[in-house]
Amino acid sequence: MDVARSAPIAPRTPVPAAPAPAPRPTAKSHAKQAPAAATGLWDLLTPEEQEFFARARALGPLTYGPPRAASQAAPLGGRIDVKG
């Protein structure tokens, strides 16, 4: 059997070309944009979010124990019973 002379099994369909890539922004297109009004992360938060974080800041740092006075130092050199 001569394969070169046999008819194709399925008709060939043209393969669609890939879509053109999106144009990349140029320096000119960035210059046309208005400068951002927000100067920091805090300015990007909504008023409700700002209020939430302000209240959390007022509570102080999160710790596992009772709050210590700033002048009270941690005890040093003490012995502990580890035998239970």
DOLUMVO-677310 format. One record per residue (C-alpha): residue in one letter; y, x, z. Coordinates in steps of 0.02 Angstrom, whole numbers, plus 50000, padded with zeros to 5 digits. Each point is the difference from the previous one (the first is absolute). Layout:
% DOLUMVO-677310
AYXZ ...
***
This chain:
% DOLUMVO-677310
M500005000050000 D501685006949949 V501234997350145 A501535005049899 R499764985649877 S499624986250127 A501324987150043 P500875001250169 I499314988650134 A501694993650060 P501625000049902 R501245012950059 T501524993150086 P501595010250012 V500325007150172 P501734994850063 A501165014550033 A500415004150180 P501684993050057 A501445012049996 P500395007950169 A501504993350094 P501575010249974 R500365012150140 P501654998350091 T501285012849952 A501415007750099 K501214988049917 S499024984650058 H500025006550180 A501865002849992 K500294981849954 Q499194993650160 A501124996050146 P499865011850149 A498954993350142 A500984991950141 A498725004950131 T500265017450069 G498495000350115 L498404991350045 W500864989550133 D501134992349868 L498494994049902 L499374989350146 T500424981750016 P501054994650150 E498434992950083 E499085016549978 Q501485009850067 E500044988750154 F498145002450029 F500105019049994 A501585000250106 R499094990150137 A498495011649988 R501135015250016 A500824992750155 L498304998250086 G499715018749991 P498465009849948 L498294992150007 T498895007850133 Y498344996350084 G500605002050178 P501464994250105 P501695007049952 R500485016250086 A501705004950060 A500785013549893 S500135011950149 Q498214997650059 A498905013749928 A498144998749973 P498965006850146 L499335017449967 G498595009750082 G499154985450086 R498124998650011 I499054984849941 D498264993850045 V498994998949839 K498304996450083 G500534982350036 
***
